[in-house]
């Protein structure tokens, strides 16, 4: 079965293809000829995932799914949340001259400098459009934000996120390790379980 994943992020594609395996053929946007910027206009992960999935479905008319992921830090009232990917470009302070990922981490650590509570969670919401109907799945990884960057793998905030119960960051883990516990892996597992149980019969309501 073919599914279009609404991303051109090669790191995300690799993680999801590794998690899904050979049973489903996951295509990125480039493979279906879509280069248009996908809108993310809403204040919640659920709304943004839904918006992106329908945006792609309406253009390629293929079963597809989209995710929206946010890092939610307790001491920052859930920031950066939906702005995680562009945190250094939004709100206050902003760091427009820094490379965006480095800027995001720099801003996060700066805002947590005097905070004792560094607990946080990554949360992924997936919206699947299957036969013109929408289904949603969620995955959460809890942990904390550490003061220094460790590891060269992963992407985004992975070098400063220490998952609960582990002694190395997401960026220090190999893909197989991360895919056992990550927020995206959990959401994808829920998606795959749904597909496995529902494609042979009527989809669950």
Secondary structure as GFF3:
##gff-version 3
##sequence-region A 1 205
A	DSSP	beta_strand	2	5	.	.	.	ID=ss1
A	DSSP	alpha_helix	10	20	.	.	.	ID=ss2
A	DSSP	beta_strand	25	27	.	.	.	ID=ss3
A	DSSP	three_ten_helix	30	32	.	.	.	ID=ss4
A	DSSP	alpha_helix	45	60	.	.	.	ID=ss5
A	DSSP	beta_strand	64	73	.	.	.	ID=ss6
A	DSSP	three_ten_helix	74	76	.	.	.	ID=ss7
A	DSSP	beta_strand	80	81	.	.	.	ID=ss8
A	DSSP	three_ten_helix	84	89	.	.	.	ID=ss9
A	DSSP	alpha_helix	100	111	.	.	.	ID=ss10
A	DSSP	beta_strand	119	130	.	.	.	ID=ss11
A	DSSP	beta_strand	133	145	.	.	.	ID=ss12
A	DSSP	three_ten_helix	158	160	.	.	.	ID=ss13
A	DSSP	beta_strand	161	163	.	.	.	ID=ss14
A	DSSP	three_ten_helix	170	172	.	.	.	ID=ss15
A	DSSP	alpha_helix	175	181	.	.	.	ID=ss16
A	DSSP	alpha_helix	183	198	.	.	.	ID=ss17
###
